[in-house]
Amino acid sequence: MRQVAGARRGLDMWLVQRASAVYMAVFLIVFLALALTAGPLDYAAWRGLFAPLAMKVAGLIFVAALLAHAWIGLREIFIDYVHFLVARLALYLAFAALYLGCLIWAVDILWSVQ
């Protein structure tokens, strides 16, 4: 019996996308609960929400999960609709650079909160 070469990779991508969706949903519920119980949401309250190390790490994992989720979705769109290989690779490179920049920016923002 012949196996499809990319079948295992497809399952891995599917699992990563589902796991990232679950993490983002749980994070948003917990974050909304914390934000709603924090009182008036002024600048000091927002800084206070992200001051603990656990919240910084959870926020960074959220950003990484969001970017992984989006990357997998865009990859599937590019595979389905961009048939010219050079254009697809250029789009991969452009979005990889954009997502890496977003991740670095998120790290900078979260670790600058005191």
Secondary structure, DSSP 8 states (H G I E B T S, - for coil): ----TTHHHHHHHHHHHHHHHHHHHHHHHHHHHHHHHS-S--HHHHHHHH-SHHHHHHHHHHHHHHHHHHHHHHHHHHHHH--SHHHHHHHHHHHHHHHHHHHHHHHHHHHH--
